[in-house]
């Protein structure tokens, strides 16, 4: 799908593709948008099939491939897998399917946690049950530094708390205290927010674990690696956007596989703006049955 | 799928089918099991495609039909739609597709709320965002009693709190107090728990709204109507089960469309027992792509 004849001059004007199982990846979009103001983005939220975290490996792989092929067919220069579950389970299959660079969120988050910690890093990871069970963050951290001491724990209520936008409610503080007690006891140097929703609760998480723990936003770490990769490959978009770009402006295109209204509402809660271009599409099984 | 030649003698020995989008319907299964100890059940949890509440009408209808056809093809005498979203959106299509009696949870819950209230009933309904937006409970209540005064509100955190099994944690009490403040102010005669997960939090909900508010479990109301319907049609199972039946024993068969392990774990939290017979199957789009 990525035509080999396409010149770099043309390729670098293409957008960056991002997919997520739903709305959570909008925090990754925000990180990319802030880090790379000259780039534009095509975002796909697979809202018809969210969540991926409770689904089997085969199912997640299949969905991830369908999402990737859809975005690649739109014409993109690089693919970001914003979904932690798909990053944990499906990167090899995606890379083997589409002829493009693919950046996930787990590797960048893990590497950044090691980079900001000492020579014998003590790292905590919080994520969904499925991401923790996959052990993908721990494996990536150990790959970056064998000596790392790691604890991992799931915080299932953080996702609905973020979607409720209860970012500083007493209940949120109390639940954070309960979930993160083991992190506080472990006294890590850095704490990886290994779920795309968690940066919405960044302040309460930081207050709970204390200011001396470095909070790693996997989306921001991913944006750093994407920036470096574009530079290395000469794929940075050369244009200068006139004026200041806003999140969700009409240079960025958003697709969802279902319930666009709800996506728009949550986008507004998460980003302070509704997508100017938001479109509902059909993917995978749906196509084959109509 | 329901052979018209089947004699009533044979039909009444068939199980009752139940489907839900996931694990929540287990509270409906429990209510049916307790109310009808001579019956056995085939339960389908569509865990590959949960949740339905954020999906569009067309998608929910399609999934509901696939689930119903699967259960009908197993040989059942009656179908219970335990999922509130599917009960709100898909009953007419299901009835038109399978030649069987179909009982949802919304009609029974609404009728019971009216029955236990006075001549000018004041009824509160709590449910997921999608069920509230569908207005299905309010419509059913008004159908049973035009004079009813109704408030409806969504309690999105109740589902993950139930799945965490935080049934009496201080955070749960505090969140319940916050969500249900409008219910307390409204001072209803009855409160419908219009989401299958909510009965898990029954005690904290009852404490929050006060002992004088009658709590309606839509699953229990559904079980009452199923019992009446079986009697009316002469379809009660004539056998006497030897000894006392347990929830999830080997007379009941459970199917899930994905992630059977997690289903078993949550079943244990909700019911105190893992299904003796639990099987993963493939439905709909999955079949057509392998």
Interface residues (C-beta under 8 A of the other chain):
Chain A: X47 X48 X49 X50 X54 X55 X56 X59 X62 X156 X157 X159 X160 X161 X163 X164 X169 X170 X171 X174 X175 X178 X258 X259 X262 X284 X285 X286 X288 X289
Chain B: X47 X48 X49 X50 X54 X55 X56 X59 X62 X156 X157 X159 X160 X161 X163 X164 X169 X170 X171 X174 X175 X178 X258 X259 X262 X284 X285 X286 X288 X289
